[in-house]
């Protein structure tokens, strides 16, 4: 008859298996956010992200820091799967140890360490046969554990491609934002470039609505994918001046300006895009466990606001400037800026500006051979080489 300690081992092992299986089901299969206070996956990411972020804070060059932070998402995905596997192996080992009914062919005395080894080879279906279950319960448990090992392998095969497929869809739209809104993206830059598509000053309403509709759909997919697969929040974009938080903040800035009022522009689609983007910002801030910071920086002080208005007006976009318009913009900003600011701070990302104070080159304009090619070509003409491709060069295409 099992002793009291063996019964405790069986109960504790069953509890571990239940917790791991429930957590894996909620993370991989259940397509919604779980509101329970304690979750194994959430605990895992909090305990691994905090030291990772702390180490990153000592890396001074921004590009190297972002590269280091970029390893966390894919690496944590692998570690999480290993964490689940280790939990299941340990849980089954406790139950097997409590039940007994095992025999080692060499005749040596079995202890928990050897039972743990047997659990591991059973889970991964190695089948060495050096430790053999002899009782009916132990044999049934070994078969159950081996079957769960196969199921776990299926989860790994199916889970990782889905995560990377969602990541790819997210990044395509962010990459397209580069030529539309600059690097990093800025709300004023997006509106000015869209207005510059027409010969007459002003905005093409059809083009604007099409762009906003695409971003409404992107925000919806962002919310759905990163709630279903929270690890995606830690996956970083290809360039250090791009991020899903930055793209989301930019579209919220753009739609806030349109809802404030731009002469000749109907805000109908902007209202729908703002609602969807704000929904994503609020819910995803909770996914990354962001905390409200009342001392967050002001992204649009008075002087910057006036410069923003002047930049838009130069492109034929007259932003409403009375007290009502300014108050409305302030209210709209208060609905999302605390969330995107806290999310960006938690993930060590930088929010984009409302406008670029001076002309900056886009990511597409930078290339490792540009300087050498220009220097060689212009030397023949006796001209001084430029170090970058300029935005105006698009006019020659």
C-alpha positions as CSV (number, residue, x, y, z in Angstrom):
1,X,0.0,0.0,0.0
2,X,1.4,3.4,-0.9
3,X,2.7,5.5,2.0
4,X,1.5,8.9,2.9
5,X,4.4,10.5,1.1
6,X,3.6,8.5,-2.0
7,X,0.0,9.7,-2.0
8,X,1.2,13.3,-1.7
9,X,3.5,12.7,-4.7
10,X,0.6,11.4,-6.8
11,X,-1.7,14.3,-5.9
12,X,1.1,16.9,-6.5
13,X,2.1,15.3,-9.8
14,X,-1.5,15.2,-11.0
15,X,-1.9,18.9,-10.1
16,X,1.2,19.8,-12.1
17,X,0.0,17.9,-15.2
18,X,-3.4,19.6,-14.9
19,X,-1.9,23.1,-14.6
20,X,0.5,22.6,-17.5
21,X,-2.2,21.1,-19.8
22,X,-4.7,23.8,-19.0
23,X,-2.1,26.5,-19.6
24,X,-1.0,25.0,-22.9
25,X,-4.7,24.7,-24.0
26,X,-5.4,28.3,-23.1
27,X,-2.2,29.5,-24.9
28,X,-2.3,27.4,-28.1
29,X,-5.9,26.5,-28.6
30,X,-8.2,28.9,-26.9
31,X,-8.6,32.0,-29.1
32,X,-9.3,34.6,-26.4
33,X,-7.7,36.3,-23.5
34,X,-8.0,34.5,-20.1
35,X,-8.9,36.8,-17.2
36,X,-7.7,34.5,-14.5
37,X,-5.2,36.1,-12.1
38,X,-2.6,33.4,-12.3
39,X,-1.5,31.8,-15.6
40,X,1.7,29.7,-16.0
41,X,2.6,31.3,-19.3
42,X,2.0,34.8,-18.0
43,X,4.2,34.0,-15.0
44,X,6.9,32.5,-17.3
45,X,7.1,35.6,-19.5
46,X,7.1,38.1,-16.5
47,X,9.9,36.2,-14.9
48,X,12.0,35.9,-18.0
49,X,11.3,39.3,-19.7
50,X,12.2,41.4,-16.6
51,X,15.8,40.1,-16.4
52,X,16.2,40.2,-20.2
53,X,15.0,43.8,-20.3
54,X,17.3,44.6,-17.4
55,X,20.3,43.2,-19.3
56,X,19.3,45.1,-22.4
57,X,19.2,48.4,-20.5
58,X,23.0,48.2,-20.1
59,X,23.5,48.0,-23.9
60,X,24.0,51.6,-25.1
61,X,23.9,51.6,-28.9
62,X,20.2,51.5,-29.8
63,X,20.6,49.2,-32.7
64,X,22.5,46.6,-30.7
65,X,20.0,46.9,-27.9
66,X,17.1,46.3,-30.2
67,X,18.9,43.4,-31.8
68,X,19.4,41.8,-28.4
69,X,15.7,42.4,-27.4
70,X,14.7,40.9,-30.8
71,X,16.1,37.5,-29.7
72,X,13.7,37.3,-26.8
73,X,10.5,36.5,-28.7
74,X,11.6,33.5,-30.7
75,X,13.9,32.2,-27.9
76,X,11.1,32.5,-25.3
77,X,8.8,30.5,-27.6
78,X,11.2,27.6,-27.6
79,X,11.8,27.9,-23.9
80,X,8.1,28.0,-23.2
81,X,7.6,24.7,-25.1
82,X,10.5,23.2,-23.1
83,X,9.0,24.6,-19.9
84,X,5.8,22.8,-20.6
85,X,7.6,19.5,-21.5
86,X,9.6,19.6,-18.3
87,X,6.5,20.2,-16.2
88,X,4.7,17.2,-17.8
89,X,7.8,15.0,-17.4
90,X,8.1,16.0,-13.7
91,X,4.4,15.6,-13.0
92,X,4.3,12.1,-14.5
93,X,7.5,11.1,-12.6
94,X,5.8,12.1,-9.4
95,X,2.8,9.9,-10.1
96,X,5.0,7.0,-11.3
97,X,7.1,7.3,-8.1
98,X,4.0,7.4,-6.0
99,X,2.4,4.4,-7.7
100,X,5.5,2.3,-7.8
101,X,5.5,-0.9,-9.9
102,X,8.7,-0.4,-11.8
103,X,11.7,-2.6,-12.2
104,X,15.3,-1.8,-13.3
105,X,16.9,-4.6,-15.3
106,X,20.2,-4.2,-13.7
107,X,18.6,-4.9,-10.3
108,X,19.7,-1.6,-8.8
109,X,17.5,0.2,-6.4
110,X,15.1,2.7,-7.9
111,X,15.0,6.2,-6.6
112,X,13.1,9.4,-7.8
113,X,16.0,10.5,-10.0
114,X,15.8,7.2,-12.0
115,X,12.0,7.4,-12.2
116,X,12.4,11.0,-13.5
117,X,14.8,9.7,-16.2
118,X,12.2,6.9,-17.1
119,X,9.5,9.6,-17.3
120,X,11.6,11.6,-19.8
121,X,12.4,8.7,-22.0
122,X,8.8,7.6,-22.0
123,X,7.6,11.2,-22.8
124,X,10.0,11.4,-25.8
125,X,9.3,7.8,-26.7
126,X,13.0,6.7,-26.6
127,X,12.1,3.3,-25.3
128,X,15.5,2.1,-24.0
129,X,13.8,-0.5,-21.8
130,X,16.3,-0.3,-19.0
131,X,13.5,0.6,-16.6
132,X,10.3,-1.4,-17.1
133,X,6.8,-0.8,-15.6
134,X,5.5,-4.1,-14.0
135,X,2.1,-3.2,-12.5
136,X,-1.0,-2.5,-14.5
137,X,-1.3,1.1,-13.3
138,X,2.3,1.9,-14.1
139,X,2.0,0.4,-17.6
140,X,-1.2,2.4,-18.3
141,X,0.5,5.6,-17.1
142,X,3.5,5.0,-19.3
143,X,1.2,4.5,-22.4
144,X,-0.7,7.7,-21.4
145,X,2.6,9.7,-21.1
146,X,3.9,8.4,-24.4
147,X,0.7,9.4,-26.1
148,X,1.0,12.8,-24.6
149,X,4.5,13.1,-25.9
150,X,3.2,12.5,-29.4
151,X,0.5,15.1,-28.9
152,X,3.1,17.6,-27.6
153,X,5.2,17.1,-30.7
154,X,2.1,17.8,-32.8
155,X,1.5,21.0,-30.8
156,X,5.1,22.1,-31.5
157,X,4.7,21.3,-35.2
158,X,1.5,23.2,-35.5
159,X,2.0,26.1,-33.1
160,X,5.3,27.6,-34.4
161,X,4.2,28.0,-38.1
162,X,1.0,29.7,-37.0
163,X,2.8,32.2,-34.8
164,X,5.3,33.0,-37.6
165,X,2.5,33.3,-40.2
166,X,0.7,35.9,-37.9
167,X,4.0,37.7,-37.5
168,X,4.5,37.9,-41.2
169,X,1.0,39.3,-41.9
170,X,1.6,42.0,-39.2
171,X,5.0,43.0,-40.6
172,X,3.9,43.4,-44.2
173,X,1.6,46.3,-43.4
174,X,4.3,47.9,-41.1
175,X,6.9,47.7,-43.9
176,X,4.4,49.4,-46.3
177,X,4.1,52.2,-43.8
178,X,7.8,53.1,-44.4
179,X,7.2,54.8,-47.8
180,X,3.9,56.2,-46.7
181,X,4.8,57.8,-43.4
182,X,8.6,57.8,-43.0
183,X,11.0,56.1,-40.8
184,X,10.0,56.2,-38.0
185,X,6.4,56.8,-39.1
186,X,4.8,60.1,-38.3
187,X,1.1,61.2,-38.5
188,X,1.9,64.5,-40.2
189,X,4.2,62.8,-42.7
190,X,1.5,60.3,-43.7
191,X,-1.1,63.0,-44.3
192,X,1.3,65.3,-46.2
193,X,2.5,62.5,-48.5
194,X,-1.1,61.4,-49.2
195,X,-2.0,65.0,-49.9
196,X,1.0,65.2,-52.3
197,X,-0.4,62.5,-54.5
198,X,-2.8,65.0,-56.1
199,X,-1.8,68.0,-58.3
200,X,-4.1,70.4,-56.4
201,X,-3.5,71.0,-52.7
202,X,-5.8,68.9,-50.5
203,X,-6.6,65.3,-49.8
204,X,-8.1,62.6,-52.1
205,X,-10.9,61.3,-50.0
206,X,-11.1,57.9,-51.8
207,X,-7.4,57.2,-51.4
208,X,-7.5,58.3,-47.7
209,X,-10.5,56.1,-46.9
210,X,-8.8,53.1,-48.6
211,X,-5.6,53.6,-46.6
212,X,-7.6,53.9,-43.3
213,X,-9.7,50.9,-44.2
214,X,-6.6,48.8,-44.6
215,X,-5.3,49.9,-41.2
216,X,-8.7,49.2,-39.6
217,X,-8.4,45.7,-40.8
218,X,-4.7,45.5,-39.7
219,X,-5.6,46.7,-36.2
220,X,-8.3,44.0,-36.0
221,X,-5.9,41.3,-37.1
222,X,-3.3,42.6,-34.6
223,X,-5.8,42.4,-31.7
224,X,-7.0,38.9,-32.7
225,X,-3.5,37.4,-33.3
226,X,-1.7,38.9,-30.3
227,X,-4.5,37.9,-27.9
228,X,-4.5,34.4,-29.3
229,X,-0.7,34.2,-29.3
230,X,0.7,36.7,-26.7
231,X,4.3,35.8,-27.6
232,X,3.9,37.9,-30.7
233,X,4.0,41.1,-28.6
234,X,7.7,40.4,-28.0
235,X,8.5,39.8,-31.7
236,X,10.2,42.9,-33.1
237,X,10.2,44.4,-36.6
238,X,13.1,44.2,-39.0
239,X,14.2,47.8,-38.3
240,X,14.8,49.4,-35.0
241,X,12.7,52.4,-35.9
242,X,9.7,50.3,-36.7
243,X,7.4,48.4,-34.4
244,X,3.8,47.3,-34.1
245,X,3.3,49.7,-31.2
246,X,4.7,52.6,-33.3
247,X,2.5,51.7,-36.3
248,X,-0.6,51.5,-34.0
249,X,0.3,54.9,-32.4
250,X,0.8,56.5,-35.7
251,X,-2.6,55.5,-37.0
252,X,-4.3,56.6,-33.8
253,X,-2.5,60.0,-34.3
254,X,-3.6,60.2,-37.9
255,X,-7.2,59.4,-37.1
256,X,-7.2,61.8,-34.1
257,X,-6.2,64.7,-36.4
258,X,-8.9,63.7,-38.9
259,X,-11.6,63.5,-36.2
260,X,-10.4,66.9,-34.8
261,X,-11.3,68.3,-38.2
262,X,-9.4,68.9,-41.4
263,X,-11.1,71.2,-43.9
264,X,-12.6,69.3,-46.9
265,X,-12.0,65.8,-45.4
266,X,-14.8,63.6,-44.2
267,X,-14.0,61.8,-41.0
268,X,-16.4,58.8,-41.4
269,X,-13.8,56.1,-42.0
270,X,-11.4,57.7,-39.6
271,X,-13.9,57.2,-36.8
272,X,-14.1,53.5,-37.5
273,X,-10.3,53.1,-37.8
274,X,-9.8,55.0,-34.5
275,X,-12.3,52.8,-32.7
276,X,-10.6,49.6,-33.8
277,X,-7.1,50.9,-33.2
278,X,-8.0,52.2,-29.7
279,X,-9.6,48.8,-28.9
280,X,-6.3,47.1,-29.9
281,X,-4.2,49.5,-27.8
282,X,-6.3,49.0,-24.7
283,X,-6.5,45.2,-24.8
284,X,-2.9,44.7,-25.8
285,X,-1.7,46.9,-23.0
286,X,-3.3,44.4,-20.7
287,X,-1.7,41.5,-22.5
288,X,1.8,42.8,-21.8
289,X,0.9,43.7,-18.2
290,X,1.5,47.5,-18.9
291,X,1.0,49.8,-15.9
292,X,-0.5,53.2,-16.1
293,X,2.1,56.0,-15.8
294,X,0.5,59.4,-14.9
295,X,3.9,61.1,-15.5
296,X,4.1,60.0,-19.1
297,X,5.8,62.4,-21.5
298,X,3.7,64.9,-23.6
299,X,4.2,63.9,-27.2
300,X,2.5,67.0,-28.5
301,X,3.4,70.2,-26.5
302,X,2.0,73.6,-27.6
303,X,5.1,74.5,-29.7
304,X,5.0,71.1,-31.5
305,X,1.3,71.4,-32.1
306,X,1.8,74.8,-33.9
307,X,4.5,73.3,-36.0
308,X,2.3,70.4,-36.8
309,X,-0.5,72.7,-38.0
310,X,1.9,74.7,-40.1
311,X,3.3,71.5,-41.8
312,X,-0.2,70.3,-42.6
313,X,-1.3,73.8,-43.9
314,X,1.7,73.9,-46.2
315,X,0.3,70.7,-47.8
316,X,-3.1,72.2,-48.2
317,X,-4.6,70.5,-45.1
318,X,-6.1,73.1,-42.7
319,X,-6.5,71.6,-39.2
320,X,-9.2,73.1,-37.0
321,X,-7.4,75.5,-34.7
322,X,-10.1,76.9,-32.4
323,X,-10.5,76.0,-28.7
324,X,-13.0,73.3,-29.5
325,X,-10.6,71.7,-32.0
326,X,-7.7,71.7,-29.6
327,X,-9.8,70.4,-26.7
328,X,-11.1,67.6,-28.9
329,X,-7.6,66.6,-30.0
330,X,-6.6,66.6,-26.3
331,X,-9.5,64.3,-25.4
332,X,-8.8,61.9,-28.2
333,X,-5.2,61.7,-27.2
334,X,-6.1,60.9,-23.6
335,X,-8.1,57.9,-24.8
336,X,-5.1,56.0,-26.2
337,X,-1.7,57.7,-25.4
338,X,-1.5,56.4,-21.8
339,X,-1.9,52.8,-23.2
340,X,0.6,53.0,-26.1
341,X,3.1,54.8,-23.9
342,X,2.9,52.2,-21.1
343,X,3.1,49.4,-23.6
344,X,6.1,50.9,-25.4
345,X,7.8,51.4,-22.1
346,X,7.2,47.9,-21.0
347,X,8.6,46.5,-24.3
348,X,11.4,49.0,-24.5
349,X,10.1,50.5,-27.7
350,X,10.2,54.2,-28.7
351,X,6.9,55.9,-29.8
352,X,7.1,57.8,-33.1
353,X,6.8,61.6,-33.2
354,X,3.8,63.4,-34.5
355,X,6.0,65.0,-37.2
356,X,9.6,65.0,-38.2
357,X,11.3,68.3,-37.2
358,X,13.6,67.9,-40.2
359,X,13.9,65.7,-43.3
360,X,15.0,62.1,-42.4
361,X,15.7,59.3,-44.9
362,X,13.3,56.4,-45.1
363,X,14.5,52.9,-44.6
364,X,14.1,52.1,-48.3
365,X,16.6,55.0,-49.0
366,X,19.4,53.4,-47.0
367,X,21.6,50.7,-48.5
368,X,25.1,49.4,-47.7
369,X,26.4,50.1,-51.2
370,X,24.8,53.6,-51.8
371,X,27.8,55.6,-50.7
372,X,30.2,53.6,-52.8
373,X,28.0,53.6,-55.9
374,X,27.3,57.3,-55.7
375,X,30.9,58.2,-55.1
376,X,32.1,56.1,-58.1
377,X,29.4,57.4,-60.4
378,X,29.6,61.1,-59.5
379,X,33.4,61.2,-59.5
380,X,33.2,60.6,-63.2
381,X,31.0,63.8,-63.5
382,X,33.2,65.7,-61.1
383,X,30.4,66.2,-58.6
384,X,30.4,65.8,-54.9
385,X,28.8,62.5,-53.9
386,X,25.7,62.3,-51.7
387,X,25.7,59.9,-48.8
388,X,22.0,58.9,-49.1
389,X,19.3,58.6,-51.6
390,X,16.9,61.5,-51.4
391,X,13.1,61.3,-51.3
392,X,12.9,63.4,-54.5
393,X,14.6,60.7,-56.4
394,X,11.3,59.0,-56.6
395,X,10.2,61.6,-59.1
396,X,12.6,60.0,-61.7
397,X,11.0,56.6,-61.5
